[in-house]
Amino acid sequence: MLFAPVEEKLGYKFKNASLVAEAFTHTAYDLSQGPSYNRLEFLGDSLFDLYVVKYMYSKFPKMTPGQMSWARSRLVNASTFGKLAVGLGLHKHILTSSANLQKAMASFAQEIEEVSIEEILRTCWKIDAPKAISDVFEAIFGAIYVDSSFDLEFTFQHIHRVMADIMEFVSPVMQGDPTSELVRWVASQGCEAQGSTIFRSSSSASSRSTTHDTVETTVHGRVISRVTATTSKLARPMAAEQALNILKDENHDYALSKICSCPRAKLKRKASESTIVE
């Protein structure tokens, strides 16, 4: 059977074979044989959200909604699911007529094998995972949920089998992405200028079929970094990381202490107010 290796890896035998076939059918395929995985992927995405939140809510009684939301974003994303999907060999069974997608999936599978789960959680924003792989990962568990007559706890047991190792790294305090870290750090240094940190994106075609996005990071009106990548989703955090390193470097002309006068202006205001009171 075509999907027997997948069932063996999942530890689940589908009663309805058409469900597993649907879970692997990309939109760029002959859909006359059956629907694509879109509906099952939507269902699976909701299941993973609930599984992760339930896990954190139970394990960390004092974890705030903000902390849970942030940790969930590190776990439920294309990079993390892409890694887990490749580990299960799901990418080998995706039904698609797109040669470009097949090439991208093969390349990703080869690269991601060298990356640890811990590293992915820390730098998932750096990884350009083909969305189809993570979609199928979610769809296959959506299919298990439907095939098991919508047995939620049973489905969670199967989700836990593949998520257990990665859930060990979950904590109330998880490293932020570069974009959030940049904004937080600039504010922590006493910068009070409204909209002092700005990201600007632009696109350019490098060939007939390839478009690249460029993101500039501007702080206090100065362009601190400029990064070009295949998508703005990749370029933005890379630009933020580069900008953060520059702003923290006291030897750089664009160190925050040299371009931001907010702390000095604040001290001046306080001194002035103190003089008026006296």
C-alpha positions in Angstrom: 0.0 0.0 0.0 1.3 3.5 -0.9 1.0 5.0 2.6 1.8 1.9 4.6 5.3 3.2 5.7 3.6 6.4 7.0 1.0 4.4 9.0 3.9 2.3 10.5 5.7 5.5 11.5 2.6 7.0 13.0 1.6 3.8 14.8 -1.9 4.2 13.3 -3.8 2.1 10.7 -6.4 4.2 8.9 -9.9 2.6 8.6 -10.7 5.0 5.8 -7.9 4.9 3.2 -9.3 7.9 1.3 -8.6 10.1 4.3 -4.9 9.5 4.3 -4.8 10.0 0.5 -6.6 13.3 1.0 -4.1 14.3 3.7 -1.2 14.0 1.2 -2.8 15.6 -1.8 -1.4 19.0 -2.7 -3.5 21.6 -4.5 -1.1 21.3 -7.5 -2.3 17.8 -8.3 -5.1 16.1 -10.3 -8.0 16.7 -7.9 -10.4 14.7 -10.0 -9.3 11.7 -7.9 -10.2 13.5 -4.6 -9.9 16.7 -2.6 -6.7 18.4 -1.5 -5.5 18.4 2.1 -6.8 22.0 2.8 -9.7 21.0 5.0 -7.7 18.5 7.0 -4.8 20.9 7.4 -7.2 23.5 8.8 -8.5 20.9 11.3 -5.0 19.7 12.2 -3.8 23.3 12.8 -6.5 23.7 15.4 -5.7 20.4 17.0 -2.0 21.3 17.4 -2.9 24.7 18.9 -5.2 23.1 21.5 -2.7 20.3 22.3 0.2 22.7 22.8 -1.9 25.2 24.9 -3.4 22.3 27.0 0.2 21.0 27.7 1.5 24.4 28.8 -1.6 25.2 30.9 -1.3 22.0 32.8 2.5 21.9 33.2 3.1 25.6 34.0 0.3 26.9 36.3 1.8 30.4 36.5 2.5 30.7 32.8 0.9 33.9 31.5 -1.3 34.1 28.3 1.5 36.1 26.7 4.1 33.5 27.5 1.9 30.7 26.3 1.2 32.6 23.1 4.9 33.2 22.4 5.9 29.6 23.2 3.1 28.3 21.0 4.5 30.3 18.1 7.8 28.6 18.5 6.2 25.2 18.4 3.4 25.6 15.9 5.1 26.8 12.7 6.3 25.6 9.3 9.9 25.1 10.4 9.2 23.0 13.5 6.6 21.0 11.8 8.8 20.6 8.7 11.5 19.1 10.8 9.1 16.6 12.5 7.4 15.8 9.1 10.8 14.9 7.5 11.6 12.7 10.5 8.4 10.8 9.7 9.2 10.7 6.0 5.9 12.5 5.1 7.6 14.6 2.4 8.3 11.5 0.4 4.6 10.8 -0.1 3.2 14.3 -0.9 1.1 14.1 -4.1 2.0 17.1 -6.3 2.5 17.9 -9.9 4.8 20.8 -9.1 8.4 20.1 -10.0 9.6 23.2 -8.2 7.9 22.1 -5.0 9.3 18.6 -5.3 12.8 20.1 -5.7 12.3 22.5 -2.7 11.1 19.7 -0.5 14.0 17.4 -1.3 16.5 20.2 -0.6 14.8 21.1 2.6 14.7 17.5 3.8 18.5 17.2 3.2 19.3 20.5 5.0 17.0 20.0 8.0 18.4 16.6 9.0 21.5 18.4 10.2 19.6 20.8 12.4 18.7 19.9 16.0 15.2 20.4 17.5 16.7 22.8 20.0 18.3 24.9 17.3 15.0 25.0 15.3 13.2 26.3 18.4 15.8 29.0 18.9 16.2 30.1 15.2 13.1 28.8 13.4 12.8 32.2 11.7 16.0 31.5 9.7 14.6 28.3 8.1 12.7 28.6 4.8 10.5 25.5 5.0 8.2 24.6 2.1 4.7 25.2 3.5 3.4 22.0 1.9 5.5 19.9 4.2 4.1 21.4 7.4 0.6 21.5 5.9 0.7 17.7 5.3 2.0 17.2 8.9 -1.1 19.0 10.2 -3.4 17.3 7.7 -2.3 13.8 8.7 -3.3 14.4 12.3 -6.5 16.1 11.2 -7.2 12.8 9.3 -6.5 10.7 12.4 -9.0 12.8 14.3 -11.7 12.3 11.7 -10.8 8.6 11.2 -11.1 8.0 14.9 -14.6 9.3 15.0 -13.4 12.7 16.3 -11.8 11.2 19.4 -9.8 14.1 20.7 -7.8 12.4 23.5 -6.9 9.5 21.2 -5.6 12.0 18.6 -3.7 13.9 21.3 -2.0 10.6 22.2 -0.7 10.3 18.7 0.3 13.9 18.5 2.2 13.5 21.7 4.2 10.6 20.3 5.8 12.9 17.7 5.8 16.1 19.8 7.1 14.6 23.1 10.8 15.4 22.5 10.2 19.0 21.4 7.8 19.7 24.3 10.7 19.1 26.7 12.2 22.4 25.6 9.0 24.4 26.4 9.3 26.9 29.3 7.6 30.1 30.4 10.7 32.1 29.2 11.7 31.3 25.7 14.0 33.3 23.5 12.3 35.9 21.4 12.6 36.4 17.7 15.0 39.1 16.5 12.2 41.5 15.5 10.7 41.4 19.0 14.1 41.5 20.7 15.1 44.6 18.7 12.0 46.6 19.6 12.2 45.5 23.2 15.9 46.3 23.6 15.7 49.7 22.0 12.8 50.6 24.4 14.8 49.2 27.3 17.6 51.6 26.5 15.4 54.6 27.2 14.4 55.3 23.6 11.1 57.1 23.7 10.7 58.3 20.1 7.4 57.1 18.7 7.9 54.7 15.9 11.7 54.9 16.3 12.2 51.4 14.9 10.7 51.0 11.4 10.9 48.0 8.9 10.4 48.8 5.2 10.0 46.1 2.6 10.4 46.1 -1.1 10.3 43.4 -3.8 12.4 42.8 -6.9 12.4 40.1 -9.6 15.8 38.5 -10.0 14.5 36.2 -12.8 11.2 35.3 -14.5 10.2 33.0 -11.8 12.0 34.3 -8.7 11.2 37.3 -6.6 13.4 38.5 -3.8 12.3 40.8 -0.9 14.5 43.4 0.7 13.9 44.7 4.3 15.5 47.8 5.7 15.6 48.5 9.5 15.5 52.1 10.3 16.1 53.5 13.8 15.8 57.2 14.5 15.7 57.9 10.8 18.9 56.1 10.0 19.0 52.9 7.9 20.9 50.5 10.2 20.6 47.3 8.2 19.4 46.1 4.8 18.9 42.4 4.0 17.6 40.6 0.9 16.1 37.1 1.0 13.6 35.0 -0.8 10.7 36.3 1.2 10.1 39.3 3.5 9.3 36.8 6.3 12.9 35.6 6.1 14.5 39.0 5.4 12.8 40.9 8.3 14.2 38.9 11.3 17.6 38.7 9.5 17.6 42.5 9.2 16.5 42.9 12.8 19.3 40.6 14.0 21.9 42.5 12.0 20.5 45.9 13.3 20.5 44.7 16.9 24.2 43.7 16.7 25.1 47.1 15.2 23.1 49.1 17.7 24.8 47.3 20.6 28.3 47.8 19.2 29.7 50.9 20.9 32.5 51.1 18.3 30.0 51.4 15.5 29.0 54.8 14.1 25.3 53.7 14.5 25.5 52.5 18.0 22.2 53.3 19.7 24.0 55.5 22.3 25.3 57.6 19.4 22.1 58.1 17.4 19.5 58.2 20.1 19.3 61.3 22.3 16.1 60.2 24.2 17.8 59.4 27.5 19.7 62.7 27.5 16.6 64.6 26.6 14.7 62.9 29.4 17.4 63.9 32.0 17.3 67.5 30.6 13.5 67.6 31.1 13.8 66.3 34.6 16.5 68.8 35.4 14.3 71.6 34.0 11.2 70.5 35.9 13.3 70.3 39.1 14.5 73.9 38.6 10.9 75.2 38.0 9.7 73.5 41.2 12.5 75.0 43.2 
